[in-house]
Amino acid sequence: MVMKMKVSASSMAVCAVMLVALLLVDVVPMAEAVTCSPVELSPCLGAISSSSPPSSTCCQKLRDQKSCLCGYLKNPTLRQYINSPGARRVASSCGVPFPTC
């Protein structure tokens, strides 16, 4: 007994879209996760502890670590540095909004 299968055009289109999506997931690289490390902010120490403007390296590191700032604020050892007026000034100068956690 031979069964005949009818496949509609819309079913084929759905299958084609799913296949392309699966291929793209494999080909398109995912965004890299940030490793939270307060040491990465060391280029900002001079600007935080003085009135000098932050360097471009400092601002880039601050932008890279932006998603980590709330964790740093919750750490009793780091809170005093991250929450200091100098750190707030540097964040503002770099265009990084200070987190409200």
Secondary structure, 3 states (H helix, E strand, C coil): CCCCCCCCHHHHHHHHHHHHHHHHHHHCCCCCCCCCCHHHHHHHHHHHHCCCCCCHHHHHHHHHCHHHHHHHHHCHHHHHHHCCHHHHHHHHHCCCCCCCC
